[in-house]
């Protein structure tokens, strides 16, 4: 197995960063294929906490090349701040970090538009306000600024002028918001372009050569399938393809290239922002899980809503991305609780459903629970677990018909147990 995809199998925040970090030790390339700096991957290395937003998690491994592919929307200012932080912990050279010349640039206009829409709208989506959605809008409308445009100030100013035509009316007449001129924004972005130039290349051909040469390539997703623009709980979603489909459009590989799709799933479920969440726990135990699990967004700091494990959602995620195995994370958070439940199906309008297909209205779903024996486990015997925990794992495997290949029971690299060999 030479190619592996890391995919969030819930509403994001499943712990993808540390899994990618650990598997990145064995990879030649780690490729980020979608999203922007609205994602936050937290990695604990010894006594250091490193939060990555745009730079792939493989950057922490000396022999690994990290690639930001063309499906990502790229914020130059935030990237430079992140790169500075990373360089305080590890040596980073242009040979180890590559950025697609065709990635879409997030401009100041995108961030202003995003913040004002969310702030003034009666319907809250739960956006991070980073400009992600508006940047993808411009990409689809064929007026986006690409990384390669940052190297020519005249081209940059011309394209920004065109992109600003509609936005200027909104800023002035709808949102009453101040904004920089196209000339000033071009000067700002051009300056970043001169710094970024040495990191930029044609990542399509880079990845193509790597896969043809049999290199070990890890594709790193952000967010989760339930936030996918097509497969998620629309409209409470992000603006990119977070599942397996995003690899093919955002990194430029064909379907046969990715050998294994590893779905990351918490032992319970969380969600940041708005939208239906059938298994959300209103009782005190939900607050306990939130506190024990330190459930706050790595990017926004927002409190995550917590719920019991939702098997209908997990079944759907497995189908939507053809996931071949699972990594079950934050299992330690459930250890020692006096009760433990799993949602095995929903009841909607008098009918029972065991898979959260997108045709279902999750706001009408009543979760049907199975109470199972809680477990107490200190995880000191690696790979040997309490009978109740083994039963919990088997219940999940039987429900989705794929194995749990990884068990994570803490934030450290040492607190991850591999039940299956990857990149071997």
Sine and cosine of phi, psi and omega as CSV:
sin_phi,cos_phi,sin_psi,cos_psi,sin_omega,cos_omega
0.00,0.00,0.89,-0.45,-0.04,-1.00
-0.94,-0.34,-0.31,0.95,-0.03,-1.00
-0.80,-0.60,0.68,-0.73,-0.10,-1.00
-0.60,-0.80,0.68,-0.74,0.05,-1.00
-0.93,-0.37,0.68,-0.74,0.10,-0.99
-0.97,-0.23,0.88,-0.48,-0.10,-1.00
-0.76,-0.65,0.76,-0.65,0.08,-1.00
-0.94,0.34,0.78,-0.63,-0.11,-0.99
-0.97,-0.25,0.18,0.98,0.05,-1.00
-0.72,-0.69,-0.71,-0.71,0.01,-1.00
-0.99,-0.13,0.56,0.83,-0.04,-1.00
0.99,0.11,0.01,-1.00,0.04,-1.00
0.88,0.48,0.49,0.87,-0.07,-1.00
-1.00,0.08,-0.17,0.99,-0.06,-1.00
0.98,-0.21,0.51,0.86,-0.03,-1.00
-0.91,0.42,-0.57,0.82,-0.10,-0.99
-0.86,0.51,-0.75,0.67,-0.06,-1.00
-0.94,0.33,-0.52,0.85,0.06,-1.00
-0.93,0.37,-0.69,0.72,0.04,-1.00
-0.89,0.46,-0.66,0.75,0.02,-1.00
-0.86,0.51,-0.72,0.70,-0.06,-1.00
-0.93,0.36,-0.71,0.71,0.02,-1.00
-0.94,0.33,-0.43,0.90,0.03,-1.00
-0.89,0.46,-0.35,0.94,0.07,-1.00
-0.88,0.48,-0.45,0.89,-0.06,-1.00
-0.97,-0.23,-0.02,1.00,-0.08,-1.00
-0.99,-0.12,0.49,-0.87,0.13,-0.99
-1.00,0.05,-0.53,0.85,0.00,-1.00
-0.68,-0.73,0.64,-0.77,0.22,-0.98
-0.87,-0.50,0.83,-0.56,-0.13,-0.99
-0.90,-0.44,0.85,-0.53,0.14,-0.99
-1.00,-0.01,0.81,-0.59,-0.19,-0.98
-0.90,-0.44,-0.11,0.99,-0.02,-1.00
-0.37,-0.93,0.14,-0.99,0.06,-1.00
0.97,0.24,-0.17,-0.99,-0.02,-1.00
-0.55,-0.84,-0.57,-0.82,-0.02,-1.00
-1.00,0.08,0.34,0.94,0.20,-0.98
-0.99,0.12,-0.16,0.99,0.04,-1.00
-1.00,-0.06,0.48,-0.88,0.08,-1.00
-0.65,-0.76,0.91,-0.41,0.02,-1.00
-0.96,-0.29,0.92,-0.40,-0.06,-1.00
-1.00,-0.08,0.79,-0.62,0.00,-1.00
-0.79,-0.61,0.78,-0.63,0.04,-1.00
-0.98,-0.22,0.88,-0.48,0.03,-1.00
-0.86,-0.52,0.96,-0.26,-0.08,-1.00
0.89,0.46,-0.86,-0.50,0.02,-1.00
-0.98,-0.19,0.22,0.98,-0.02,-1.00
-0.96,-0.28,0.69,-0.72,0.09,-1.00
-0.96,-0.29,0.88,-0.47,-0.03,-1.00
-0.90,-0.44,0.84,-0.54,0.01,-1.00
-0.93,-0.36,0.88,-0.47,0.01,-1.00
-0.97,-0.25,0.64,-0.77,-0.03,-1.00
-0.89,-0.46,-0.73,0.69,0.01,-1.00
-0.91,-0.41,-0.53,0.85,-0.04,-1.00
-0.98,0.22,0.77,-0.64,0.01,-1.00
-0.85,0.52,0.51,-0.86,-0.07,-1.00
-0.90,0.43,-0.33,0.94,0.02,-1.00
-0.92,0.39,-0.17,0.99,-0.06,-1.00
-0.89,0.46,-0.35,0.94,-0.05,-1.00
-0.99,0.17,-0.01,1.00,0.00,-1.00
-0.90,-0.44,0.83,-0.55,-0.17,-0.99
-0.84,0.54,-0.60,0.80,-0.10,-0.99
-1.00,0.03,-0.05,1.00,-0.10,-0.99
-1.00,-0.10,0.66,-0.75,0.09,-1.00
-0.99,-0.13,0.82,-0.57,0.01,-1.00
-0.99,-0.13,0.72,-0.69,-0.10,-0.99
-0.81,-0.59,0.80,-0.60,0.16,-0.99
-0.99,-0.17,0.96,-0.28,-0.15,-0.99
-0.99,0.11,0.04,-1.00,-0.16,-0.99
-0.95,0.32,-0.25,0.97,0.02,-1.00
-0.98,0.19,-0.14,0.99,0.00,-1.00
-0.99,0.11,0.57,-0.82,0.22,-0.98
-0.99,-0.16,0.78,-0.63,-0.31,-0.95
-0.92,-0.40,0.82,-0.57,0.02,-1.00
-0.96,-0.28,0.97,-0.25,-0.14,-0.99
-0.86,0.52,-0.70,0.72,-0.05,-1.00
-0.90,0.43,-0.72,0.70,0.02,-1.00
-0.91,0.42,-0.60,0.80,0.03,-1.00
-0.88,0.47,-0.70,0.72,-0.04,-1.00
-0.90,0.43,-0.63,0.78,0.04,-1.00
-0.91,0.43,-0.65,0.76,0.01,-1.00
-0.93,0.38,-0.65,0.76,0.01,-1.00
-0.89,0.46,-0.65,0.76,0.04,-1.00
-0.87,0.49,-0.68,0.73,0.02,-1.00
-0.89,0.45,-0.70,0.72,-0.02,-1.00
-0.90,0.44,-0.64,0.77,-0.03,-1.00
-0.91,0.41,-0.31,0.95,0.08,-1.00
-0.96,0.29,-0.29,0.96,-0.05,-1.00
-0.92,-0.39,-0.38,0.93,-0.08,-1.00
-0.38,-0.93,0.47,-0.88,0.04,-1.00
-0.97,0.26,0.79,-0.62,0.02,-1.00
-0.82,-0.57,0.82,-0.57,0.05,-1.00
-0.85,-0.53,0.31,-0.95,0.05,-1.00
-0.85,0.53,-0.38,0.93,0.05,-1.00
-0.95,0.32,-0.39,0.92,-0.06,-1.00
-0.97,-0.24,-0.16,0.99,-0.02,-1.00
-0.67,-0.74,0.90,-0.43,-0.06,-1.00
-0.85,-0.52,0.64,-0.77,-0.03,-1.00
-0.84,-0.54,0.71,-0.71,-0.02,-1.00
-0.93,0.38,0.72,-0.70,0.07,-1.00
-0.92,0.38,-0.27,0.96,-0.02,-1.00
-0.97,-0.25,0.16,0.99,0.08,-1.00
-0.93,0.36,0.59,-0.81,0.00,-1.00
-0.98,0.18,0.68,-0.74,-0.03,-1.00
-1.00,-0.04,0.73,-0.69,0.14,-0.99
-1.00,0.09,0.85,-0.52,-0.02,-1.00
-0.98,-0.18,0.14,-0.99,0.09,-1.00
-0.85,0.53,-0.58,0.81,-0.01,-1.00
-0.88,0.47,-0.64,0.77,0.00,-1.00
-0.89,0.45,-0.67,0.74,-0.03,-1.00
-0.93,0.36,-0.63,0.78,0.04,-1.00
-0.90,0.43,-0.71,0.71,-0.02,-1.00
-0.90,0.45,-0.70,0.72,-0.02,-1.00
-0.87,0.49,-0.75,0.67,-0.05,-1.00
-0.91,0.42,-0.65,0.76,-0.04,-1.00
-0.96,0.29,-0.60,0.80,0.06,-1.00
-0.88,0.48,-0.75,0.67,-0.03,-1.00
-0.93,0.37,-0.62,0.78,-0.06,-1.00
-0.94,0.35,-0.54,0.84,-0.09,-1.00
-0.97,-0.26,-0.15,0.99,-0.03,-1.00
-0.98,0.19,0.56,-0.83,0.07,-1.00
-0.97,0.24,-0.42,0.91,0.03,-1.00
-0.98,-0.21,0.92,-0.39,-0.03,-1.00
-1.00,-0.03,0.81,-0.59,0.03,-1.00
-1.00,0.03,-0.50,0.87,-0.07,-1.00
1.00,-0.10,0.44,0.90,0.01,-1.00
-0.90,0.44,0.45,-0.89,0.05,-1.00
-0.98,0.18,-0.19,0.98,-0.01,-1.00
0.97,0.25,0.31,0.95,-0.06,-1.00
-1.00,0.06,-0.06,1.00,-0.01,-1.00
1.00,0.01,0.18,0.98,-0.09,-1.00
-0.89,0.46,-0.82,0.57,-0.04,-1.00
-0.84,0.54,-0.79,0.61,0.02,-1.00
-0.86,0.51,-0.54,0.84,0.04,-1.00
-0.92,0.39,-0.68,0.74,0.06,-1.00
-0.92,0.39,-0.55,0.83,0.07,-1.00
-0.85,0.52,-0.74,0.68,0.00,-1.00
-0.91,0.42,-0.56,0.83,0.05,-1.00
-0.88,0.47,-0.75,0.67,-0.02,-1.00
-0.93,0.37,-0.53,0.85,0.01,-1.00
-0.99,0.15,0.01,1.00,0.08,-1.00
0.91,0.41,0.56,0.83,0.08,-1.00
-0.77,-0.64,0.38,0.92,-0.04,-1.00
-0.96,0.28,0.45,-0.89,0.18,-0.98
-1.00,0.00,0.78,-0.63,0.03,-1.00
-0.98,-0.19,0.35,-0.94,0.01,-1.00
-0.80,0.60,-0.68,0.74,-0.05,-1.00
-0.90,0.44,-0.36,0.93,0.03,-1.00
-0.96,0.29,-0.30,0.95,-0.06,-1.00
-0.96,0.30,-0.14,0.99,-0.09,-1.00
-1.00,-0.09,-0.09,1.00,0.01,-1.00
-0.75,-0.66,0.95,-0.33,-0.12,-0.99
-0.90,0.44,-0.60,0.80,-0.02,-1.00
-0.92,0.38,-0.72,0.69,0.05,-1.00
-0.88,0.47,-0.66,0.75,-0.02,-1.00
-0.88,0.48,-0.72,0.69,-0.02,-1.00
-0.91,0.41,-0.64,0.77,0.03,-1.00
-0.88,0.47,-0.71,0.70,-0.02,-1.00
-0.93,0.36,-0.60,0.80,0.03,-1.00
-0.93,0.38,-0.60,0.80,0.05,-1.00
-0.87,0.49,-0.70,0.72,0.02,-1.00
-0.91,0.42,-0.70,0.72,-0.03,-1.00
-0.92,0.40,-0.42,0.91,-0.07,-1.00
-1.00,0.09,-0.24,0.97,-0.13,-0.99
-0.79,0.61,-0.81,0.58,-0.01,-1.00
-0.97,0.24,-0.62,0.79,-0.06,-1.00
-0.90,0.44,-0.61,0.80,-0.01,-1.00
-0.86,0.51,-0.63,0.78,0.03,-1.00
-0.90,0.44,-0.69,0.72,0.02,-1.00
-0.89,0.45,-0.70,0.72,-0.01,-1.00
-0.88,0.47,-0.65,0.76,-0.11,-0.99
-0.99,0.11,-0.64,0.77,-0.17,-0.98
-0.96,-0.29,-0.30,0.95,-0.02,-1.00
-0.94,-0.34,-0.75,0.66,-0.12,-0.99
-0.97,-0.23,-0.21,0.98,-0.03,-1.00
0.79,0.62,0.77,0.64,-0.08,-1.00
-0.92,-0.39,0.62,-0.78,0.08,-1.00
-0.98,0.18,0.51,-0.86,-0.02,-1.00
-0.46,-0.89,0.47,-0.88,0.01,-1.00
-0.97,0.24,0.43,-0.90,0.08,-1.00
-0.93,0.35,0.32,-0.95,0.04,-1.00
-0.87,0.49,-0.58,0.82,0.00,-1.00
-0.91,0.41,-0.71,0.70,-0.01,-1.00
-0.92,0.39,-0.66,0.75,0.01,-1.00
-0.92,0.40,-0.60,0.80,0.05,-1.00
-0.89,0.45,-0.67,0.74,0.00,-1.00
-0.89,0.45,-0.66,0.75,0.00,-1.00
-0.90,0.44,-0.75,0.66,-0.05,-1.00
-0.94,0.34,-0.58,0.81,0.03,-1.00
-0.87,0.49,-0.64,0.77,0.01,-1.00
-0.88,0.47,-0.67,0.74,0.08,-1.00
-0.91,0.41,-0.60,0.80,-0.01,-1.00
-0.85,0.53,-0.60,0.80,0.00,-1.00
-0.92,0.40,-0.53,0.85,0.04,-1.00
-0.98,0.21,-0.62,0.79,-0.09,-1.00
-0.98,0.22,-0.36,0.93,-0.19,-0.98
-0.77,0.64,-0.64,0.77,-0.08,-1.00
-0.95,0.33,-0.27,0.96,0.02,-1.00
-1.00,-0.05,-0.18,0.98,-0.18,-0.98
-1.00,-0.01,0.66,-0.75,0.06,-1.00
-0.38,-0.92,0.01,-1.00,0.12,-0.99
-0.99,0.13,0.99,-0.10,-0.07,-1.00
-0.96,0.29,-0.37,0.93,0.05,-1.00
-0.85,0.52,-0.79,0.62,-0.03,-1.00
-0.94,0.35,-0.54,0.84,0.04,-1.00
-0.87,0.49,-0.75,0.66,0.00,-1.00
-0.93,0.36,-0.62,0.79,0.01,-1.00
-0.87,0.49,-0.72,0.69,0.02,-1.00
-0.91,0.42,-0.64,0.77,-0.03,-1.00
-0.88,0.47,-0.71,0.70,-0.02,-1.00
-0.94,0.34,-0.60,0.80,0.03,-1.00
-0.92,0.40,-0.53,0.85,-0.01,-1.00
-1.00,0.10,0.04,1.00,0.04,-1.00
0.97,0.23,0.35,0.94,0.04,-1.00
-0.94,0.35,0.41,-0.91,0.03,-1.00
-1.00,0.07,0.91,-0.42,-0.10,-0.99
-0.87,-0.49,0.79,-0.61,0.02,-1.00
-0.93,-0.38,0.85,-0.53,0.02,-1.00
-0.99,-0.13,0.87,-0.50,-0.12,-0.99
-0.97,-0.24,0.89,-0.45,0.04,-1.00
-1.00,-0.03,0.35,-0.94,0.10,-0.99
-0.88,-0.47,0.32,-0.95,-0.08,-1.00
0.84,0.54,-0.49,-0.87,-0.03,-1.00
-0.56,-0.83,0.20,-0.98,-0.08,-1.00
-0.86,0.51,-0.56,0.83,-0.02,-1.00
-0.95,0.30,-0.07,1.00,0.11,-0.99
-0.95,-0.32,0.12,0.99,0.01,-1.00
-0.91,0.42,0.63,-0.77,-0.05,-1.00
-0.89,0.46,-0.48,0.88,0.02,-1.00
-0.97,-0.23,-0.63,0.78,-0.12,-0.99
-0.98,-0.17,-0.07,1.00,-0.07,-1.00
-1.00,0.02,-0.07,-1.00,-0.03,-1.00
-0.99,0.13,0.93,0.36,-0.05,-1.00
-0.85,0.53,0.66,-0.75,0.13,0.99
-1.00,-0.03,0.11,0.99,-0.04,-1.00
-1.00,0.07,0.91,0.41,-0.12,-0.99
-0.68,-0.73,0.10,-0.99,0.17,-0.99
-1.00,0.00,-0.07,-1.00,-0.16,-0.99
-0.96,-0.28,0.31,0.95,-0.01,-1.00
-0.73,-0.69,0.12,-0.99,0.03,-1.00
-1.00,0.03,0.98,-0.21,-0.11,-0.99
-1.00,0.09,-0.25,0.97,-0.03,-1.00
-1.00,-0.02,-0.28,-0.96,-0.07,-1.00
-0.87,0.48,-0.54,0.84,0.00,-1.00
-0.86,0.51,-0.53,0.85,0.00,-1.00
-0.91,0.42,-0.43,0.90,0.03,-1.00
-0.91,0.41,-0.67,0.75,-0.07,-1.00
-0.95,0.30,-0.60,0.80,0.01,-1.00
-1.00,0.07,-0.53,0.85,-0.14,-0.99
-1.00,-0.09,-0.27,0.96,0.02,-1.00
-0.86,-0.50,-0.34,0.94,0.09,-1.00
1.00,0.07,0.61,0.79,0.07,-1.00
-0.90,-0.43,0.37,-0.93,0.02,-1.00
-1.00,0.02,0.25,-0.97,-0.15,-0.99
-0.87,0.48,-0.50,0.87,-0.04,-1.00
-0.98,0.22,-0.13,0.99,-0.10,-0.99
-0.97,0.23,-0.58,0.82,-0.09,-1.00
-1.00,0.05,0.94,-0.35,-0.08,-1.00
-0.97,0.25,-0.67,0.75,-0.09,-1.00
-0.73,-0.68,0.68,-0.73,0.05,-1.00
-0.89,-0.46,0.95,-0.33,-0.07,-1.00
-0.99,-0.10,0.91,-0.41,0.02,-1.00
-1.00,0.02,0.78,-0.63,0.01,-1.00
-0.99,-0.12,0.80,-0.60,-0.07,-1.00
-0.64,-0.77,0.74,-0.68,0.10,-0.99
-0.95,0.30,0.39,-0.92,0.06,-1.00
-0.93,0.36,-0.23,0.97,0.16,-0.99
-0.77,-0.64,-0.41,-0.91,0.00,-1.00
-0.61,-0.79,0.57,-0.82,0.05,-1.00
-0.72,-0.70,0.32,-0.95,0.07,-1.00
-0.50,-0.87,0.69,-0.72,0.11,-0.99
-0.96,-0.27,0.68,-0.73,0.06,-1.00
1.00,-0.05,-0.27,-0.96,-0.13,-0.99
-1.00,0.04,0.12,-0.99,0.08,-1.00
0.92,-0.39,0.34,-0.94,-0.03,-1.00
-0.92,0.40,0.55,-0.83,0.04,-1.00
-0.53,-0.85,1.00,-0.01,-0.18,-0.98
-0.81,0.58,-0.61,0.79,-0.12,-0.99
-0.99,-0.15,0.27,0.96,0.02,-1.00
-0.83,0.55,0.71,-0.70,-0.07,-1.00
-1.00,-0.09,0.90,-0.44,0.01,-1.00
-1.00,0.07,-0.34,0.94,-0.06,-1.00
-0.97,0.25,0.14,-0.99,-0.06,-1.00
-0.85,0.53,-0.52,0.86,-0.04,-1.00
-0.90,0.43,-0.46,0.89,0.07,-1.00
-0.91,0.42,-0.65,0.76,0.06,-1.00
-0.91,0.41,-0.59,0.81,0.03,-1.00
-0.90,0.43,-0.71,0.71,0.03,-1.00
-0.87,0.49,-0.67,0.74,0.00,-1.00
-0.87,0.48,-0.66,0.75,-0.02,-1.00
-0.96,0.27,-0.69,0.72,0.01,-1.00
-0.89,0.45,-0.66,0.75,-0.04,-1.00
-0.99,0.11,-0.01,1.00,-0.04,-1.00
0.77,0.64,0.81,0.59,-0.15,-0.99
-1.00,0.08,0.99,0.11,0.11,-0.99
-0.74,-0.67,0.65,-0.76,-0.04,-1.00
-0.87,0.50,0.70,-0.71,-0.01,-1.00
-0.93,0.36,-0.45,0.89,-0.01,-1.00
-1.00,-0.05,-0.70,0.72,-0.14,-0.99
-0.97,-0.23,-0.35,0.94,-0.09,-1.00
0.97,0.23,0.07,1.00,-0.03,-1.00
-0.95,0.31,0.55,-0.83,0.03,-1.00
-0.92,0.39,0.73,-0.68,0.04,-1.00
-1.00,0.03,0.69,-0.72,0.12,-0.99
-0.96,0.28,0.63,-0.77,-0.08,-1.00
-0.88,-0.48,0.56,-0.83,0.02,-1.00
-0.48,-0.88,0.19,-0.98,0.07,-1.00
-0.93,0.36,0.41,-0.91,0.02,-1.00
-0.82,0.58,0.75,-0.66,-0.09,-1.00
-0.94,-0.33,0.99,-0.16,-0.03,-1.00
-0.94,0.35,-0.58,0.82,0.09,-1.00
-0.85,0.53,-0.64,0.77,0.05,-1.00
-0.92,0.39,-0.67,0.74,-0.01,-1.00
-0.91,0.42,-0.65,0.76,0.05,-1.00
-0.86,0.50,-0.69,0.72,0.00,-1.00
-0.90,0.44,-0.69,0.73,0.00,-1.00
-0.87,0.49,-0.67,0.75,0.02,-1.00
-0.88,0.48,-0.69,0.73,0.01,-1.00
-0.93,0.36,-0.65,0.76,-0.11,-0.99
-0.93,0.37,-0.41,0.91,-0.01,-1.00
-0.82,-0.57,0.22,0.97,0.00,-1.00
0.76,0.64,0.72,0.70,-0.01,-1.00
-0.91,0.42,0.68,-0.74,-0.10,-1.00
-0.96,-0.28,-0.33,0.94,0.09,-1.00
-0.37,-0.93,0.22,-0.98,-0.07,-1.00
-0.85,-0.53,0.49,-0.87,0.25,-0.97
-0.92,-0.39,0.89,-0.46,-0.02,-1.00
-0.99,-0.11,0.90,-0.44,-0.13,-0.99
-0.93,-0.36,0.28,-0.96,0.07,-1.00
0.82,0.57,0.57,0.82,0.02,-1.00
-0.90,0.45,-0.52,0.85,-0.03,-1.00
-0.89,0.46,-0.44,0.90,-0.03,-1.00
-0.89,0.46,-0.52,0.85,-0.03,-1.00
-1.00,0.07,-0.22,0.98,-0.05,-1.00
-0.91,0.41,0.79,-0.62,0.05,-1.00
1.00,-0.04,-0.06,1.00,0.07,-1.00
-0.94,0.35,0.51,-0.86,-0.04,-1.00
-0.99,0.13,-0.22,0.98,0.08,-1.00
-0.62,-0.78,0.43,-0.90,-0.01,-1.00
-0.52,-0.86,0.79,-0.61,-0.02,-1.00
-0.78,-0.63,0.41,-0.91,0.10,-0.99
-0.70,-0.71,0.73,-0.69,0.09,-1.00
-0.99,0.12,0.87,-0.49,-0.01,-1.00
-0.98,-0.19,-0.25,0.97,-0.02,-1.00
-0.23,-0.97,0.19,-0.98,0.12,-0.99
-0.90,-0.43,0.42,-0.91,0.24,-0.97
-0.92,-0.38,0.85,-0.53,0.01,-1.00
-0.75,-0.67,0.87,-0.50,0.00,-1.00
0.78,0.62,0.67,0.74,0.09,-1.00
0.99,0.13,0.01,1.00,0.01,-1.00
-0.91,-0.41,0.47,-0.88,-0.03,-1.00
-0.97,-0.23,0.70,-0.71,-0.01,-1.00
-0.74,-0.67,0.74,-0.67,0.00,-1.00
-0.96,-0.27,0.13,0.99,0.04,-1.00
-0.65,-0.76,0.74,-0.67,-0.08,-1.00
-0.99,0.11,0.89,0.46,0.04,-1.00
-0.86,0.51,0.51,-0.86,-0.08,-1.00
-0.91,0.41,-0.24,0.97,0.06,-1.00
-0.97,0.25,-0.17,0.99,-0.02,-1.00
-1.00,0.02,0.60,-0.80,0.07,-1.00
-1.00,-0.01,0.98,-0.21,-0.08,-1.00
-0.92,0.40,-0.34,0.94,0.03,-1.00
-0.94,0.34,-0.29,0.96,0.03,-1.00
-0.98,-0.19,0.02,1.00,-0.12,-0.99
-0.99,0.17,0.79,-0.62,0.17,-0.99
-0.98,-0.18,0.89,-0.45,-0.05,-1.00
-0.94,0.34,0.66,-0.75,0.09,-1.00
-0.97,-0.24,0.86,-0.50,-0.14,-0.99
-0.97,-0.26,0.51,-0.86,0.21,-0.98
-0.90,-0.43,0.87,-0.50,0.08,-1.00
-0.99,0.14,0.78,-0.63,-0.04,-1.00
-0.82,-0.57,0.39,-0.92,-0.02,-1.00
-0.87,0.50,0.81,-0.59,0.05,-1.00
-0.93,0.37,0.34,-0.94,-0.03,-1.00
-0.86,-0.51,0.44,-0.90,0.14,-0.99
-0.81,-0.58,0.85,-0.53,-0.13,-0.99
-0.51,-0.86,0.73,-0.69,0.06,-1.00
-0.99,-0.16,-0.10,0.99,0.09,-1.00
0.88,0.48,0.42,0.91,-0.02,-1.00
-0.99,0.16,-0.35,0.94,0.09,-1.00
-0.98,-0.18,0.99,-0.12,-0.12,-0.99
-0.85,0.52,0.88,-0.48,0.05,-1.00
1.00,0.00,-0.14,0.99,0.06,-1.00
-0.90,-0.43,0.89,-0.46,-0.13,-0.99
-0.84,-0.54,0.29,-0.96,0.08,-1.00
-0.84,0.54,0.54,-0.84,-0.02,-1.00
-0.81,0.58,-0.65,0.76,-0.03,-1.00
-0.91,0.42,-0.59,0.81,0.04,-1.00
-0.94,0.34,-0.66,0.75,0.08,-1.00
-0.86,0.51,-0.63,0.78,0.03,-1.00
-0.91,0.42,-0.61,0.79,0.03,-1.00
-0.89,0.45,-0.70,0.71,0.02,-1.00
-0.89,0.45,-0.70,0.72,-0.02,-1.00
-0.91,0.42,-0.60,0.80,0.04,-1.00
-0.85,0.52,-0.68,0.73,0.01,-1.00
-0.92,0.40,-0.73,0.69,-0.01,-1.00
-0.87,0.49,-0.67,0.74,-0.01,-1.00
-0.92,0.39,-0.57,0.82,-0.05,-1.00
-0.94,0.35,-0.62,0.79,-0.09,-1.00
-0.95,-0.30,-0.11,0.99,0.11,-0.99
0.89,0.45,0.53,0.85,0.15,-0.99
-0.64,-0.77,0.36,-0.93,-0.08,-1.00
-0.99,0.13,0.43,-0.90,0.23,-0.97
-1.00,0.06,0.95,-0.30,-0.09,-1.00
-1.00,-0.01,-0.31,0.95,-0.04,-1.00
-0.65,-0.76,0.65,-0.76,0.10,-1.00
-0.84,-0.55,0.82,-0.58,0.02,-1.00
-0.90,-0.44,0.78,-0.62,-0.08,-1.00
-0.78,-0.63,0.51,0.86,0.05,-1.00
0.17,-0.99,0.16,-0.99,-0.08,-1.00
-0.98,0.19,-0.27,0.96,-0.06,-1.00
-0.98,0.20,0.43,-0.90,0.08,-1.00
-0.85,0.53,-0.56,0.83,-0.04,-1.00
-0.96,0.27,-0.16,0.99,-0.05,-1.00
-0.98,-0.20,0.61,0.80,0.04,-1.00
-0.77,-0.64,0.78,-0.62,-0.01,-1.00
-0.92,-0.40,0.81,-0.59,0.02,-1.00
-1.00,-0.01,0.88,-0.47,0.08,-1.00
-1.00,-0.10,-0.14,0.99,-0.01,-1.00
-0.61,-0.79,0.56,-0.83,0.04,-1.00
-1.00,0.07,0.79,-0.62,0.08,-1.00
-0.90,-0.43,0.57,-0.82,-0.03,-1.00
0.87,0.50,0.51,0.86,0.04,-1.00
-0.96,-0.28,0.00,0.00,0.00,0.00
